[in-house]
Amino acid sequence: MKIERMIGILAILLQHEKVTAPYLAEKFEVSSRTIHRDIEALCLAGIPLVTEPGPNGGVSIMEGYKIDRMLLSRSDMQAILAGLRSLDSVSGTNRYSQLMEKLSAGSSGLLAGDAHILIDLSSWYKSSLAPKIELLHEAIRCGRAVTFTYFAPKGETERTVQPYNLIFQWASWYLWGFCERREEFRLFKLGRMTDLCPGALFQKRAAPLPDLSAERVFPDAYQVKAVIRPQYKWRLVEEFGPESFTVQADGTLLFSFGFADKTSIIGWIASFGDGAKLLEPVELRKDILAFAQGIREKYL
C-alpha cells in the first residue's frame, strides 16, 4: 500500500545517513522503479530528499535539513506505529504488523512500537466489516465506483457512489464519496451497507473534505432537560460528559443537552425505564406517553 510504504521509507531515512533504492525495494518487496516513484512523491510533499547516482550513491535527506531528523522522537514514532497496528484490527490481514517488522529489523529499537497502547478499530461486526473496508480501499485507490444497498431511517435504497475517503469517526466507519443518486458528496455508514460490489471506473474530481463537526452532522434541533435517578450517573458521564448534569439537593441529576431528532429523545428517555423524567421540550411528553402505552398494549 503506497501511503504505508512511504511512511516506512521516511522512517528509515530518519535513522540512516543514506540508503540505496535496491535496499528499499528489497525491504518493501517492490521494484526499484516503484521506490523511485515513492521518492518523487515524498519530494512533492515537501520532504527534501536527495538521490545520488554511482557506487557510493543512494537516497538521503538533504544535508541542510539533518536537524529535522529529530522532528520525530521515539515516542512520536511509537505513536505512529501504534496507529499502523490498529489498522490490522479492521483490515482482516496482518500487513501493518509485517510493515513494523520490516522497519524494526536491524534498527536501534526506535521503531518497535508501543506495546502498551492497544487500539482496536473494528466493530461487533468485524467479520463483515473487514471485507467492506478492503473492497472500498481498493476502489478508492483504483478510482472505481461502488454499488450497494443502503439502509437509513427514511428507507432502503440502491446507491452508486464514487468513493474518496474511508473515515473512522464517532466509533464507526464511514465512506465519503460522490453519490450519483443525489448528485452530491455524502457520508455513508459502512454498517448500513449490504451487497457491496465494485462498479465502473470514474474520473476523479476535486473533492471537498467532509465537515465532521458534531454541530454539522448532529445539529441540536431540541434542547432536552430531564431529571435522572442518581444510579444512572455513570451513563450520563459516559455518553455526554460530567458537565451535562448537575446534582440536585435530593441527589437526582438535572440533565441538559441538545438532541438532533425527536426519535432519539424518546428512545433515550425510555431506555431508563422509570429512572428518567422528561421536563423539556414539554410537547414531547405526550409522545413518550404514547410510546409507553404502545409498549404496554403489546404485552397485555
Salt bridges, closest charged atoms under 4 A:
GLU17 OE1 - LYS66 NZ 2.31
GLU29 OE1 - LYS102 NZ 3.80
ASP38 OD2 - ARG5 NE 2.50
GLU52 OE1 - LYS18 NZ 3.51
GLU63 OE1 - LYS66 NZ 3.46
GLU134 OE1 - ARG95 NH2 3.06
GLU138 OE2 - ARG141 NH2 2.65
GLU184 OE2 - ARG186 NH1 3.10
GLU239 OE2 - ARG235 NE 2.99
ASP274 OD1 - ARG229 NH1 3.67
